[in-house]
Amino acid sequence: MKVLVATEKPFSAKAVEGIRHRIEEAGHTFALLEKYKSADELRAAAADADALIVRSDIVDEAIFAAAPKLKIVVRAGAGYDNIDLKAATAAGAIVENTPGQNANAVAELVIGMAIMAARNKYCGTTGFEISGKRLGLQAFGQVSRHVAAIAKGFGMDITAIDPFCPAEAIEAQGVKVATSLEELYAGNDIVSIHIPATPQTVGSIGRDLISRLPKGAVLINTARKEVINEAELAEVLEARPDIKYFADVKPGNADELSDRFGDRIFFTPKKSGAQTAEANLNAGLAAADQIVAFFRDGTDRFRVN
């Protein structure tokens, strides 16, 4: 079987070699496409591929049409909204993700952003300490659990909400449970967003929730930009000069926000949560192992379609 690794934003060299080794050791053919400039390049490279490993690369209906042999696509990471699940299913291909492999890397970025915001981007003015502050986690998946574990070391008071995670499971981690999103936003000095972009969540975080944040609060988004109502975010930032917004997902109105709100906002130039050598390696090797297992005996434990 031919396994194509196609990444506009490449894996680390160590991760690529690790993936290559595991694919070839299992008797499959390894192919690599990095830093491509157009969807045409991806379609051409995937034309004879049986399996595909991607990161944030777009895998749409046109890719499946151009790659009739494709049986499995693995997204090296947790989120998979870059892959057209309906098109994959229609084409007879399965889609998997690699949950948890990037979790610690993203969690460390969350804490780093919290400290950066607390210290006013290290500009020399008086900031605050995150020790003893209240941290709210919107969703309690793998990333949030890592954030909570790190935050405990800072002595933070942690609350979470997740409709898909039983309250007992959250409390078992030493984290309090919020009864509503309104309570989560109103009751925490720092709120960190960890929800996927779905029809239910797109644009769901706007004026109503953000305006409930207490004085001097920080909103951190390392999830997806689409979950934010960007126009309403700008309205609240205008009305509430005490609030900060730090994100690993550059909003569509980033230039407007930068011009209007300066040091109260921060966006990474490119999504950086999983950009560590360790996360690269973990997610890449997990993707390779999942493909090997699928071709060996049909294992599809992390199937999402």
C-alpha positions as CSV (number, residue, x, y, z in Angstrom):
1,M,0.0,0.0,0.0
2,K,1.2,3.5,-0.7
3,V,1.1,5.9,2.3
4,L,1.4,9.6,1.5
5,V,2.4,12.1,4.1
6,A,1.1,15.5,2.8
7,T,1.8,18.5,4.9
8,E,1.9,22.2,3.8
9,K,3.3,22.8,7.3
10,P,5.8,20.0,7.6
11,F,6.5,17.6,10.5
12,S,9.9,17.7,12.1
13,A,12.6,15.8,10.3
14,K,12.7,13.3,13.1
15,A,9.0,12.7,12.9
16,V,9.2,12.2,9.1
17,E,11.9,9.6,9.5
18,G,10.0,7.9,12.3
19,I,6.8,7.7,10.1
20,R,8.9,6.4,7.2
21,H,10.4,3.7,9.3
22,R,7.1,2.4,10.6
23,I,5.4,2.5,7.2
24,E,8.2,0.7,5.4
25,E,8.9,-1.7,8.2
26,A,5.2,-2.9,7.8
27,G,5.9,-3.5,4.1
28,H,4.2,-0.4,2.7
29,T,5.5,2.3,0.4
30,F,6.2,5.7,1.9
31,A,5.7,9.0,-0.1
32,L,6.2,12.6,1.1
33,L,4.8,15.9,-0.1
34,E,5.9,19.0,2.0
35,K,5.4,22.7,1.6
36,Y,3.2,22.4,-1.4
37,K,1.7,25.6,-2.9
38,S,-1.6,24.5,-4.3
39,A,-4.4,22.0,-3.9
40,D,-3.5,20.7,-7.4
41,E,-0.2,19.5,-6.1
42,L,-1.9,17.6,-3.3
43,R,-4.4,16.0,-5.7
44,A,-1.7,14.9,-8.0
45,A,0.4,13.4,-5.2
46,A,-2.6,11.6,-3.8
47,A,-3.8,10.2,-7.1
48,D,-2.4,6.7,-6.4
49,A,-2.2,6.7,-2.6
50,D,-4.0,4.1,-0.5
51,A,-3.5,6.1,2.7
52,L,-3.0,9.7,3.6
53,I,-1.5,11.4,6.7
54,V,-2.1,15.2,7.0
55,R,-2.0,17.9,9.6
56,S,-4.2,21.0,9.0
57,D,-4.3,20.3,5.3
58,I,-7.6,20.5,3.5
59,V,-8.9,17.2,2.4
60,D,-12.1,17.8,0.5
61,E,-14.4,16.2,-2.1
62,A,-11.9,17.0,-4.9
63,I,-9.1,15.1,-3.1
64,F,-11.3,12.0,-2.8
65,A,-12.3,12.3,-6.4
66,A,-8.7,12.5,-7.5
67,A,-7.6,9.6,-5.3
68,P,-9.9,6.7,-6.0
69,K,-7.7,4.2,-4.2
70,L,-7.7,6.2,-0.9
71,K,-8.9,3.9,2.0
72,I,-7.9,5.9,5.1
73,V,-7.0,9.5,6.0
74,V,-5.4,10.2,9.4
75,R,-5.3,13.7,10.7
76,A,-2.2,13.9,12.9
77,G,-3.9,15.9,15.7
78,A,-7.2,16.0,17.5
79,G,-9.3,18.4,15.4
80,Y,-10.5,17.1,12.0
81,D,-12.7,19.9,10.6
82,N,-10.2,20.2,7.8
83,I,-11.4,16.9,6.4
84,D,-14.8,16.5,4.6
85,L,-16.2,13.5,6.4
86,K,-19.3,13.2,4.2
87,A,-17.1,13.1,1.1
88,A,-14.8,10.5,2.7
89,T,-17.7,8.3,3.6
90,A,-19.2,8.6,0.1
91,A,-15.8,7.6,-1.3
92,G,-15.6,4.6,1.0
93,A,-12.7,6.0,3.0
94,I,-12.4,6.2,6.8
95,V,-11.1,9.2,8.6
96,E,-9.2,9.0,11.9
97,N,-7.6,11.5,14.3
98,T,-4.9,11.0,16.9
99,P,-6.5,12.4,20.1
100,G,-4.2,13.3,22.9
101,Q,-0.9,13.3,21.1
102,N,-0.6,17.1,20.9
103,A,-2.4,17.7,24.2
104,N,0.6,18.6,26.4
105,A,2.0,20.9,23.8
106,V,-1.2,22.9,23.4
107,A,-1.7,22.9,27.2
108,E,1.8,24.4,27.7
109,L,0.9,27.1,25.2
110,V,-2.3,27.9,27.1
111,I,-0.4,28.5,30.3
112,G,2.3,30.4,28.4
113,M,-0.4,32.7,27.0
114,A,-2.0,33.1,30.4
115,I,1.3,34.3,31.9
116,M,2.1,36.5,28.9
117,A,-1.3,38.2,29.2
118,A,-0.9,38.5,33.0
119,R,2.4,40.2,32.5
120,N,1.2,42.6,29.8
121,K,3.3,41.0,27.1
122,Y,6.4,41.6,29.3
123,C,6.3,45.3,28.5
124,G,7.6,46.3,31.9
125,T,4.3,47.6,33.4
126,T,2.7,46.0,36.4
127,G,0.8,42.8,35.7
128,F,-0.6,40.1,37.9
129,E,0.3,36.6,39.0
130,I,-1.8,33.6,37.9
131,S,-1.2,31.9,41.2
132,G,-4.5,31.8,43.1
133,K,-6.5,33.0,40.1
134,R,-9.6,31.3,38.8
135,L,-9.2,29.3,35.6
136,G,-12.3,28.2,33.6
137,L,-12.0,25.5,31.0
138,Q,-14.6,25.3,28.2
139,A,-14.7,21.6,27.5
140,F,-12.7,18.9,29.4
141,G,-10.9,16.8,26.8
142,Q,-7.3,15.8,26.7
143,V,-5.9,19.3,26.3
144,S,-8.0,20.7,29.1
145,R,-7.0,17.9,31.4
146,H,-3.3,18.7,30.8
147,V,-4.0,22.4,31.3
148,A,-5.7,21.6,34.6
149,A,-2.7,19.5,35.7
150,I,-0.2,22.3,35.0
151,A,-2.5,25.0,36.5
152,K,-2.7,23.1,39.7
153,G,1.1,23.6,40.1
154,F,0.5,27.3,40.0
155,G,-2.1,27.0,42.7
156,M,-5.0,28.0,40.4
157,D,-8.7,27.4,41.3
158,I,-10.0,25.4,38.3
159,T,-13.5,25.0,37.0
160,A,-14.7,23.2,33.8
161,I,-17.8,22.5,31.8
162,D,-18.3,19.8,29.2
163,P,-21.7,18.4,28.2
164,F,-20.0,15.2,27.0
165,C,-18.0,14.5,30.1
166,P,-19.7,13.3,33.3
167,A,-19.4,15.7,36.2
168,E,-17.9,12.9,38.3
169,A,-15.0,12.5,35.8
170,I,-14.3,16.2,36.0
171,E,-14.4,16.2,39.8
172,A,-12.1,13.2,39.9
173,Q,-9.4,15.4,38.4
174,G,-9.8,17.9,41.3
175,V,-11.7,20.3,39.1
176,K,-15.0,22.0,39.9
177,V,-17.9,21.7,37.5
178,A,-19.8,24.8,36.3
179,T,-23.5,24.5,35.8
180,S,-23.6,26.7,32.8
181,L,-21.4,28.5,30.3
182,E,-22.7,31.8,31.7
183,E,-21.4,30.7,35.2
184,L,-18.1,29.6,33.7
185,Y,-17.4,33.0,32.0
186,A,-18.7,35.1,34.9
187,G,-16.8,33.2,37.5
188,N,-13.2,33.0,36.2
189,D,-10.3,35.3,35.8
190,I,-9.0,33.3,32.8
191,V,-11.2,31.3,30.5
192,S,-9.6,28.9,28.0
193,I,-11.6,27.6,25.1
194,H,-11.2,24.0,23.9
195,I,-14.3,23.2,21.9
196,P,-14.3,21.9,18.3
197,A,-15.8,23.9,15.4
198,T,-19.2,22.2,14.7
199,P,-22.5,23.6,13.4
200,Q,-23.5,24.0,17.1
201,T,-20.4,25.8,18.2
202,V,-19.5,28.1,15.3
203,G,-20.0,31.7,16.3
204,S,-21.3,30.6,19.7
205,I,-18.9,32.7,21.8
206,G,-19.9,36.3,21.4
207,R,-21.2,39.3,23.2
208,D,-23.4,37.4,25.8
209,L,-20.6,35.2,27.1
210,I,-17.6,37.5,26.7
211,S,-19.2,40.4,28.4
212,R,-19.8,38.3,31.5
213,L,-16.1,38.0,32.2
214,P,-15.0,39.6,35.4
215,K,-12.9,42.8,35.5
216,G,-9.4,42.2,34.2
217,A,-10.2,38.8,32.7
218,V,-8.3,37.0,29.9
219,L,-10.0,34.9,27.2
220,I,-7.7,32.4,25.6
221,N,-8.5,30.5,22.4
222,T,-6.3,27.6,21.2
223,A,-9.2,25.8,19.6
224,R,-10.7,27.2,16.3
225,K,-11.3,30.8,15.3
226,E,-14.7,29.9,13.9
227,V,-16.2,29.4,17.4
228,I,-15.8,33.1,18.1
229,N,-18.3,35.7,16.9
230,E,-15.5,38.1,15.8
231,A,-17.7,41.2,15.3
232,E,-19.2,40.8,18.8
233,L,-15.7,40.2,20.3
234,A,-14.7,43.5,18.9
235,E,-17.8,45.2,20.4
236,V,-17.0,43.8,23.9
237,L,-13.3,44.7,23.7
238,E,-14.4,48.3,22.8
239,A,-16.9,48.4,25.7
240,R,-14.6,46.6,28.2
241,P,-11.1,48.0,28.1
242,D,-10.1,45.7,30.9
243,I,-10.5,42.4,28.9
244,K,-7.8,40.7,26.9
245,Y,-8.0,38.2,24.1
246,F,-5.1,35.9,23.3
247,A,-5.4,33.3,20.6
248,D,-3.5,30.6,18.7
249,V,-6.0,31.1,15.9
250,K,-5.7,34.4,14.0
251,P,-9.2,35.9,13.5
252,G,-10.5,37.1,10.2
253,N,-10.6,40.7,11.6
254,A,-7.1,40.5,13.1
255,D,-5.9,43.7,11.5
256,E,-8.9,45.6,12.9
257,L,-8.5,44.2,16.4
258,S,-4.7,44.9,16.4
259,D,-5.3,48.5,15.3
260,R,-8.0,49.1,17.8
261,F,-6.9,47.2,20.9
262,G,-3.1,46.9,20.7
263,D,-1.5,45.2,23.7
264,R,-4.8,43.7,24.9
265,I,-4.8,41.1,22.1
266,F,-2.3,38.6,20.8
267,F,-2.4,36.2,17.9
268,T,0.3,33.7,16.9
269,P,1.4,34.2,13.3
270,K,0.5,30.5,12.5
271,K,-1.3,28.0,14.6
272,S,1.4,26.9,17.0
273,G,-0.2,24.7,19.7
274,A,1.2,21.5,18.3
275,Q,4.4,23.0,17.0
276,T,6.8,21.2,19.3
277,A,9.3,18.5,18.4
278,E,7.6,16.2,20.9
279,A,4.1,16.7,19.6
280,N,5.3,16.4,16.0
281,L,6.8,13.0,16.8
282,N,3.9,11.8,18.9
283,A,1.2,12.6,16.5
284,G,3.1,11.5,13.4
285,L,4.1,8.1,14.8
286,A,0.5,7.6,16.1
287,A,-0.8,8.3,12.6
288,A,1.6,5.9,11.1
289,D,0.7,3.2,13.7
290,Q,-3.0,3.6,13.0
291,I,-2.5,3.2,9.3
292,V,-0.4,0.1,9.8
293,A,-3.0,-1.4,12.1
294,F,-5.8,-0.6,9.7
295,F,-4.1,-2.4,6.8
296,R,-3.0,-5.3,9.1
297,D,-6.4,-6.2,10.6
298,G,-8.9,-3.5,9.9
299,T,-8.5,-1.7,13.3
300,D,-10.2,1.7,13.2
301,R,-10.4,2.6,16.9
302,F,-10.1,6.4,16.3
303,R,-12.5,6.5,13.3
304,V,-14.5,9.8,13.2
305,N,-16.8,9.2,10.2
